Amino acid sequence: MKKVKVSICTGTACFVMGASEIMMLEDSLPEDLKNSVDIEIDGISCLEKCGNAQNGKAPFVLVNGEVLSAATISTVIEKIRAIAEE
């Protein structure tokens, strides 16, 4: 079973831009991913990505160390699915 660590930035900008919704990721995971991937979800107080426009836009989420910018529940699930299929 593959392991996936999802760290959601909960700093002010990220939280306001949608991280608060992404924190409910576990409730939105499709059953096939719940059964095939060991997913650890946590919040991080700040990823310090907002200060540099090259990083993209908030909210930021780390999935197995890879930064997703302008993250949504859908884009995080897509990334988890891609990891599961590797």
Backbone as XML, in Angstrom:
<?xml version="1.0"?>
<chain id="A" units="angstrom">
  <residue number="1" name="MET">
    <atom name="N" x="0.850" y="-1.169" z="0.000"/>
    <atom name="CA" x="0.000" y="0.000" z="0.000"/>
    <atom name="C" x="0.901" y="1.239" z="0.000"/>
  </residue>
  <residue number="2" name="LYS">
    <atom name="N" x="0.660" y="2.133" z="-0.922"/>
    <atom name="CA" x="1.449" y="3.364" z="-1.004"/>
    <atom name="C" x="1.085" y="4.307" z="0.124"/>
  </residue>
  <residue number="3" name="LYS">
    <atom name="N" x="2.087" y="5.059" z="0.576"/>
    <atom name="CA" x="1.864" y="6.067" z="1.608"/>
    <atom name="C" x="1.905" y="7.440" z="0.956"/>
  </residue>
  <residue number="4" name="VAL">
    <atom name="N" x="0.969" y="8.284" z="1.363"/>
    <atom name="CA" x="0.915" y="9.653" z="0.858"/>
    <atom name="C" x="0.734" y="10.580" z="2.052"/>
  </residue>
  <residue number="5" name="LYS">
    <atom name="N" x="1.628" y="11.567" z="2.142"/>
    <atom name="CA" x="1.501" y="12.565" z="3.200"/>
    <atom name="C" x="1.032" y="13.872" z="2.586"/>
  </residue>
  <residue number="6" name="VAL">
    <atom name="N" x="-0.074" y="14.385" z="3.094"/>
    <atom name="CA" x="-0.653" y="15.641" z="2.625"/>
    <atom name="C" x="-0.546" y="16.645" z="3.767"/>
  </residue>
  <residue number="7" name="SER">
    <atom name="N" x="0.191" y="17.722" z="3.524"/>
    <atom name="CA" x="0.341" y="18.790" z="4.512"/>
    <atom name="C" x="-0.287" y="20.055" z="3.950"/>
  </residue>
  <residue number="8" name="ILE">
    <atom name="N" x="-1.287" y="20.544" z="4.631"/>
    <atom name="CA" x="-2.065" y="21.682" z="4.162"/>
    <atom name="C" x="-1.638" y="22.928" z="4.927"/>
  </residue>
  <residue number="9" name="CYS">
    <atom name="N" x="-1.246" y="23.978" z="4.194"/>
    <atom name="CA" x="-0.871" y="25.224" z="4.835"/>
    <atom name="C" x="-2.128" y="25.863" z="5.425"/>
  </residue>
  <residue number="10" name="THR">
    <atom name="N" x="-2.054" y="26.206" z="6.694"/>
    <atom name="CA" x="-3.188" y="26.843" z="7.360"/>
    <atom name="C" x="-2.853" y="28.274" z="7.775"/>
  </residue>
  <residue number="11" name="GLY">
    <atom name="N" x="-1.809" y="28.848" z="7.151"/>
    <atom name="CA" x="-1.504" y="30.252" z="7.374"/>
    <atom name="C" x="-2.687" y="31.101" z="6.921"/>
  </residue>
  <residue number="12" name="THR">
    <atom name="N" x="-2.725" y="32.339" z="7.320"/>
    <atom name="CA" x="-3.885" y="33.202" z="7.075"/>
    <atom name="C" x="-4.285" y="33.260" z="5.609"/>
  </residue>
  <residue number="13" name="ALA">
    <atom name="N" x="-3.346" y="33.561" z="4.719"/>
    <atom name="CA" x="-3.688" y="33.690" z="3.290"/>
    <atom name="C" x="-4.225" y="32.369" z="2.737"/>
  </residue>
  <residue number="14" name="CYS">
    <atom name="N" x="-3.547" y="31.292" z="3.042"/>
    <atom name="CA" x="-3.990" y="29.986" z="2.535"/>
    <atom name="C" x="-5.351" y="29.603" z="3.110"/>
  </residue>
  <residue number="15" name="PHE">
    <atom name="N" x="-5.524" y="29.837" z="4.398"/>
    <atom name="CA" x="-6.786" y="29.479" z="5.044"/>
    <atom name="C" x="-7.948" y="30.216" z="4.392"/>
  </residue>
  <residue number="16" name="VAL">
    <atom name="N" x="-7.770" y="31.519" z="4.164"/>
    <atom name="CA" x="-8.827" y="32.343" z="3.562"/>
    <atom name="C" x="-9.075" y="31.940" z="2.106"/>
  </residue>
  <residue number="17" name="MET">
    <atom name="N" x="-8.015" y="31.526" z="1.412"/>
    <atom name="CA" x="-8.132" y="31.200" z="-0.019"/>
    <atom name="C" x="-8.603" y="29.765" z="-0.277"/>
  </residue>
  <residue number="18" name="GLY">
    <atom name="N" x="-8.903" y="28.999" z="0.764"/>
    <atom name="CA" x="-9.485" y="27.689" z="0.530"/>
    <atom name="C" x="-8.909" y="26.532" z="1.311"/>
  </residue>
  <residue number="19" name="ALA">
    <atom name="N" x="-7.845" y="26.763" z="2.056"/>
    <atom name="CA" x="-7.266" y="25.667" z="2.827"/>
    <atom name="C" x="-8.250" y="25.129" z="3.862"/>
  </residue>
  <residue number="20" name="SER">
    <atom name="N" x="-9.132" y="25.991" z="4.334"/>
    <atom name="CA" x="-10.127" y="25.541" z="5.321"/>
    <atom name="C" x="-10.995" y="24.431" z="4.732"/>
  </residue>
  <residue number="21" name="GLU">
    <atom name="N" x="-11.309" y="24.517" z="3.436"/>
    <atom name="CA" x="-12.085" y="23.472" z="2.767"/>
    <atom name="C" x="-11.233" y="22.230" z="2.525"/>
  </residue>
  <residue number="22" name="ILE">
    <atom name="N" x="-9.970" y="22.435" z="2.164"/>
    <atom name="CA" x="-9.083" y="21.305" z="1.887"/>
    <atom name="C" x="-8.839" y="20.488" z="3.153"/>
  </residue>
  <residue number="23" name="MET">
    <atom name="N" x="-8.928" y="21.121" z="4.308"/>
    <atom name="CA" x="-8.757" y="20.392" z="5.577"/>
    <atom name="C" x="-9.802" y="19.282" z="5.725"/>
  </residue>
  <residue number="24" name="MET">
    <atom name="N" x="-10.894" y="19.354" z="4.987"/>
    <atom name="CA" x="-11.928" y="18.316" z="5.020"/>
    <atom name="C" x="-11.708" y="17.272" z="3.929"/>
  </residue>
  <residue number="25" name="LEU">
    <atom name="N" x="-10.475" y="17.180" z="3.435"/>
    <atom name="CA" x="-10.118" y="16.267" z="2.349"/>
    <atom name="C" x="-10.534" y="14.831" z="2.632"/>
  </residue>
  <residue number="26" name="GLU">
    <atom name="N" x="-10.304" y="14.383" z="3.839"/>
    <atom name="CA" x="-10.600" y="12.987" z="4.179"/>
    <atom name="C" x="-12.062" y="12.631" z="3.896"/>
  </residue>
  <residue number="27" name="ASP">
    <atom name="N" x="-12.971" y="13.568" z="4.131"/>
    <atom name="CA" x="-14.394" y="13.323" z="3.878"/>
    <atom name="C" x="-14.714" y="13.244" z="2.389"/>
  </residue>
  <residue number="28" name="SER">
    <atom name="N" x="-13.824" y="13.786" z="1.546"/>
    <atom name="CA" x="-14.076" y="13.846" z="0.106"/>
    <atom name="C" x="-13.337" y="12.785" z="-0.690"/>
  </residue>
  <residue number="29" name="LEU">
    <atom name="N" x="-12.512" y="11.988" z="-0.029"/>
    <atom name="CA" x="-11.735" y="10.980" z="-0.754"/>
    <atom name="C" x="-12.633" y="9.894" z="-1.326"/>
  </residue>
  <residue number="30" name="PRO">
    <atom name="N" x="-12.421" y="9.542" z="-2.591"/>
    <atom name="CA" x="-13.163" y="8.426" z="-3.173"/>
    <atom name="C" x="-12.811" y="7.123" z="-2.459"/>
  </residue>
  <residue number="31" name="GLU">
    <atom name="N" x="-13.735" y="6.206" z="-2.416"/>
    <atom name="CA" x="-13.546" y="4.928" z="-1.712"/>
    <atom name="C" x="-12.332" y="4.158" z="-2.227"/>
  </residue>
  <residue number="32" name="ASP">
    <atom name="N" x="-12.085" y="4.190" z="-3.548"/>
    <atom name="CA" x="-10.953" y="3.426" z="-4.077"/>
    <atom name="C" x="-9.633" y="3.942" z="-3.513"/>
  </residue>
  <residue number="33" name="LEU">
    <atom name="N" x="-9.505" y="5.235" z="-3.289"/>
    <atom name="CA" x="-8.279" y="5.769" z="-2.702"/>
    <atom name="C" x="-8.200" y="5.462" z="-1.209"/>
  </residue>
  <residue number="34" name="LYS">
    <atom name="N" x="-9.335" y="5.514" z="-0.527"/>
    <atom name="CA" x="-9.344" y="5.199" z="0.907"/>
    <atom name="C" x="-8.861" y="3.773" z="1.143"/>
  </residue>
  <residue number="35" name="ASN">
    <atom name="N" x="-9.154" y="2.886" z="0.209"/>
    <atom name="CA" x="-8.817" y="1.474" z="0.373"/>
    <atom name="C" x="-7.453" y="1.082" z="-0.198"/>
  </residue>
  <residue number="36" name="SER">
    <atom name="N" x="-6.873" y="1.942" z="-1.048"/>
    <atom name="CA" x="-5.635" y="1.543" z="-1.713"/>
    <atom name="C" x="-4.414" y="2.379" z="-1.337"/>
  </residue>
  <residue number="37" name="VAL">
    <atom name="N" x="-4.624" y="3.487" z="-0.619"/>
    <atom name="CA" x="-3.526" y="4.377" z="-0.281"/>
    <atom name="C" x="-3.603" y="4.727" z="1.206"/>
  </residue>
  <residue number="38" name="ASP">
    <atom name="N" x="-2.455" y="4.685" z="1.866"/>
    <atom name="CA" x="-2.376" y="5.101" z="3.263"/>
    <atom name="C" x="-2.107" y="6.607" z="3.266"/>
  </residue>
  <residue number="39" name="ILE">
    <atom name="N" x="-3.119" y="7.403" z="3.580"/>
    <atom name="CA" x="-3.020" y="8.856" z="3.496"/>
    <atom name="C" x="-2.971" y="9.470" z="4.883"/>
  </residue>
  <residue number="40" name="GLU">
    <atom name="N" x="-1.934" y="10.271" z="5.100"/>
    <atom name="CA" x="-1.780" y="11.032" z="6.337"/>
    <atom name="C" x="-2.023" y="12.500" z="5.998"/>
  </residue>
  <residue number="41" name="ILE">
    <atom name="N" x="-2.971" y="13.130" z="6.673"/>
    <atom name="CA" x="-3.330" y="14.521" z="6.409"/>
    <atom name="C" x="-3.060" y="15.334" z="7.668"/>
  </residue>
  <residue number="42" name="ASP">
    <atom name="N" x="-2.323" y="16.442" z="7.479"/>
    <atom name="CA" x="-2.110" y="17.327" z="8.610"/>
    <atom name="C" x="-2.063" y="18.774" z="8.140"/>
  </residue>
  <residue number="43" name="GLY">
    <atom name="N" x="-2.139" y="19.674" z="9.098"/>
    <atom name="CA" x="-2.049" y="21.096" z="8.812"/>
    <atom name="C" x="-0.696" y="21.620" z="9.253"/>
  </residue>
  <residue number="44" name="ILE">
    <atom name="N" x="-0.180" y="22.567" z="8.496"/>
    <atom name="CA" x="1.084" y="23.222" z="8.816"/>
    <atom name="C" x="0.778" y="24.707" z="8.958"/>
  </residue>
  <residue number="45" name="SER">
    <atom name="N" x="1.324" y="25.327" z="9.998"/>
    <atom name="CA" x="0.982" y="26.723" z="10.265"/>
    <atom name="C" x="1.337" y="27.653" z="9.111"/>
  </residue>
  <residue number="46" name="CYS">
    <atom name="N" x="2.419" y="27.404" z="8.399"/>
    <atom name="CA" x="2.754" y="28.226" z="7.230"/>
    <atom name="C" x="3.854" y="27.535" z="6.432"/>
  </residue>
  <residue number="47" name="LEU">
    <atom name="N" x="3.692" y="27.478" z="5.125"/>
    <atom name="CA" x="4.719" y="26.904" z="4.250"/>
    <atom name="C" x="5.660" y="27.976" z="3.709"/>
  </residue>
  <residue number="48" name="GLU">
    <atom name="N" x="5.366" y="29.252" z="4.010"/>
    <atom name="CA" x="6.183" y="30.388" z="3.587"/>
    <atom name="C" x="6.369" y="30.451" z="2.074"/>
  </residue>
  <residue number="49" name="LYS">
    <atom name="N" x="5.314" y="30.166" z="1.329"/>
    <atom name="CA" x="5.356" y="30.212" z="-0.135"/>
    <atom name="C" x="4.723" y="31.476" z="-0.703"/>
  </residue>
  <residue number="50" name="CYS">
    <atom name="N" x="3.904" y="32.167" z="0.074"/>
    <atom name="CA" x="3.151" y="33.322" z="-0.425"/>
    <atom name="C" x="4.036" y="34.510" z="-0.796"/>
  </residue>
  <residue number="51" name="GLY">
    <atom name="N" x="5.182" y="34.636" z="-0.196"/>
    <atom name="CA" x="6.038" y="35.796" z="-0.407"/>
    <atom name="C" x="6.703" y="35.847" z="-1.767"/>
  </residue>
  <residue number="52" name="ASN">
    <atom name="N" x="6.686" y="34.763" z="-2.508"/>
    <atom name="CA" x="7.354" y="34.713" z="-3.807"/>
    <atom name="C" x="6.335" y="34.318" z="-4.872"/>
  </residue>
  <residue number="53" name="ALA">
    <atom name="N" x="6.061" y="35.234" z="-5.807"/>
    <atom name="CA" x="5.058" y="34.993" z="-6.844"/>
    <atom name="C" x="5.409" y="33.794" z="-7.726"/>
  </residue>
  <residue number="54" name="GLN">
    <atom name="N" x="6.682" y="33.428" z="-7.794"/>
    <atom name="CA" x="7.085" y="32.276" z="-8.601"/>
    <atom name="C" x="6.520" y="30.973" z="-8.049"/>
  </residue>
  <residue number="55" name="ASN">
    <atom name="N" x="6.130" y="30.971" z="-6.786"/>
    <atom name="CA" x="5.570" y="29.774" z="-6.168"/>
    <atom name="C" x="4.119" y="29.544" z="-6.560"/>
  </residue>
  <residue number="56" name="GLY">
    <atom name="N" x="3.478" y="30.535" z="-7.135"/>
    <atom name="CA" x="2.058" y="30.422" z="-7.478"/>
    <atom name="C" x="1.210" y="31.116" z="-6.434"/>
  </residue>
  <residue number="57" name="LYS">
    <atom name="N" x="-0.056" y="30.727" z="-6.390"/>
    <atom name="CA" x="-1.010" y="31.375" z="-5.503"/>
    <atom name="C" x="-1.497" y="30.429" z="-4.413"/>
  </residue>
  <residue number="58" name="ALA">
    <atom name="N" x="-1.915" y="31.041" z="-3.316"/>
    <atom name="CA" x="-2.492" y="30.287" z="-2.193"/>
    <atom name="C" x="-3.831" y="29.692" z="-2.609"/>
  </residue>
  <residue number="59" name="PRO">
    <atom name="N" x="-4.256" y="28.617" z="-2.002"/>
    <atom name="CA" x="-3.614" y="27.887" z="-0.913"/>
    <atom name="C" x="-2.566" y="26.902" z="-1.426"/>
  </residue>
  <residue number="60" name="PHE">
    <atom name="N" x="-1.586" y="26.646" z="-0.558"/>
    <atom name="CA" x="-0.505" y="25.719" z="-0.864"/>
    <atom name="C" x="-0.688" y="24.424" z="-0.080"/>
  </residue>
  <residue number="61" name="VAL">
    <atom name="N" x="-0.393" y="23.318" z="-0.751"/>
    <atom name="CA" x="-0.480" y="22.000" z="-0.129"/>
    <atom name="C" x="0.755" y="21.209" z="-0.558"/>
  </residue>
  <residue number="62" name="LEU">
    <atom name="N" x="1.359" y="20.516" z="0.390"/>
    <atom name="CA" x="2.461" y="19.600" z="0.083"/>
    <atom name="C" x="1.891" y="18.194" z="-0.021"/>
  </residue>
  <residue number="63" name="VAL">
    <atom name="N" x="2.178" y="17.527" z="-1.115"/>
    <atom name="CA" x="1.787" y="16.125" z="-1.275"/>
    <atom name="C" x="3.069" y="15.348" z="-1.510"/>
  </residue>
  <residue number="64" name="ASN">
    <atom name="N" x="3.443" y="14.551" z="-0.516"/>
    <atom name="CA" x="4.724" y="13.828" z="-0.542"/>
    <atom name="C" x="5.880" y="14.765" z="-0.889"/>
  </residue>
  <residue number="65" name="GLY">
    <atom name="N" x="5.844" y="15.970" z="-0.326"/>
    <atom name="CA" x="6.923" y="16.926" z="-0.507"/>
    <atom name="C" x="6.815" y="17.812" z="-1.727"/>
  </residue>
  <residue number="66" name="GLU">
    <atom name="N" x="5.888" y="17.540" z="-2.620"/>
    <atom name="CA" x="5.698" y="18.369" z="-3.811"/>
    <atom name="C" x="4.656" y="19.448" z="-3.519"/>
  </residue>
  <residue number="67" name="VAL">
    <atom name="N" x="5.000" y="20.689" z="-3.846"/>
    <atom name="CA" x="4.110" y="21.814" z="-3.568"/>
    <atom name="C" x="3.059" y="21.943" z="-4.665"/>
  </residue>
  <residue number="68" name="LEU">
    <atom name="N" x="1.809" y="22.002" z="-4.238"/>
    <atom name="CA" x="0.710" y="22.323" z="-5.150"/>
    <atom name="C" x="0.254" y="23.732" z="-4.805"/>
  </residue>
  <residue number="69" name="SER">
    <atom name="N" x="0.205" y="24.613" z="-5.806"/>
    <atom name="CA" x="-0.292" y="25.960" z="-5.565"/>
    <atom name="C" x="-1.720" y="26.055" z="-6.090"/>
  </residue>
  <residue number="70" name="ALA">
    <atom name="N" x="-2.441" y="27.048" z="-5.593"/>
    <atom name="CA" x="-3.852" y="27.227" z="-5.949"/>
    <atom name="C" x="-4.597" y="25.900" z="-5.795"/>
  </residue>
  <residue number="71" name="ALA">
    <atom name="N" x="-4.264" y="25.194" z="-4.736"/>
    <atom name="CA" x="-4.795" y="23.847" z="-4.514"/>
    <atom name="C" x="-6.288" y="23.865" z="-4.218"/>
  </residue>
  <residue number="72" name="THR">
    <atom name="N" x="-6.933" y="22.802" z="-4.646"/>
    <atom name="CA" x="-8.338" y="22.543" z="-4.336"/>
    <atom name="C" x="-8.433" y="21.087" z="-3.911"/>
  </residue>
  <residue number="73" name="ILE">
    <atom name="N" x="-9.560" y="20.715" z="-3.379"/>
    <atom name="CA" x="-9.746" y="19.300" z="-3.034"/>
    <atom name="C" x="-9.541" y="18.442" z="-4.274"/>
  </residue>
  <residue number="74" name="SER">
    <atom name="N" x="-10.062" y="18.886" z="-5.402"/>
    <atom name="CA" x="-9.943" y="18.113" z="-6.651"/>
    <atom name="C" x="-8.496" y="17.939" z="-7.091"/>
  </residue>
  <residue number="75" name="THR">
    <atom name="N" x="-7.704" y="19.019" z="-7.037"/>
    <atom name="CA" x="-6.312" y="18.898" z="-7.495"/>
    <atom name="C" x="-5.489" y="18.041" z="-6.536"/>
  </residue>
  <residue number="76" name="VAL">
    <atom name="N" x="-5.805" y="18.094" z="-5.259"/>
    <atom name="CA" x="-5.095" y="17.252" z="-4.293"/>
    <atom name="C" x="-5.456" y="15.781" z="-4.533"/>
  </residue>
  <residue number="77" name="ILE">
    <atom name="N" x="-6.728" y="15.498" z="-4.766"/>
    <atom name="CA" x="-7.148" y="14.119" z="-5.054"/>
    <atom name="C" x="-6.496" y="13.622" z="-6.343"/>
  </residue>
  <residue number="78" name="GLU">
    <atom name="N" x="-6.410" y="14.473" z="-7.358"/>
    <atom name="CA" x="-5.750" y="14.086" z="-8.613"/>
    <atom name="C" x="-4.295" y="13.711" z="-8.360"/>
  </residue>
  <residue number="79" name="LYS">
    <atom name="N" x="-3.615" y="14.493" z="-7.530"/>
    <atom name="CA" x="-2.206" y="14.206" z="-7.225"/>
    <atom name="C" x="-2.070" y="12.896" z="-6.451"/>
  </residue>
  <residue number="80" name="ILE">
    <atom name="N" x="-2.952" y="12.682" z="-5.483"/>
    <atom name="CA" x="-2.924" y="11.425" z="-4.721"/>
    <atom name="C" x="-3.161" y="10.248" z="-5.665"/>
  </residue>
  <residue number="81" name="ARG">
    <atom name="N" x="-4.112" y="10.392" z="-6.569"/>
    <atom name="CA" x="-4.412" y="9.325" z="-7.531"/>
    <atom name="C" x="-3.194" y="9.039" z="-8.415"/>
  </residue>
  <residue number="82" name="ALA">
    <atom name="N" x="-2.500" y="10.082" z="-8.862"/>
    <atom name="CA" x="-1.317" y="9.898" z="-9.700"/>
    <atom name="C" x="-0.232" y="9.134" z="-8.937"/>
  </residue>
  <residue number="83" name="ILE">
    <atom name="N" x="-0.049" y="9.455" z="-7.669"/>
    <atom name="CA" x="0.929" y="8.747" z="-6.840"/>
    <atom name="C" x="0.516" y="7.287" z="-6.669"/>
  </residue>
  <residue number="84" name="ALA">
    <atom name="N" x="-0.775" y="7.052" z="-6.455"/>
    <atom name="CA" x="-1.272" y="5.695" z="-6.262"/>
    <atom name="C" x="-1.057" y="4.839" z="-7.500"/>
  </residue>
  <residue number="85" name="GLU">
    <atom name="N" x="-1.089" y="5.458" z="-8.667"/>
    <atom name="CA" x="-0.960" y="4.719" z="-9.928"/>
    <atom name="C" x="0.490" y="4.536" z="-10.374"/>
  </residue>
  <residue number="86" name="GLU">
    <atom name="N" x="1.436" y="5.138" z="-9.662"/>
    <atom name="CA" x="2.856" y="4.997" z="-10.035"/>
    <atom name="C" x="3.335" y="3.584" z="-9.832"/>
  </residue>
</chain>
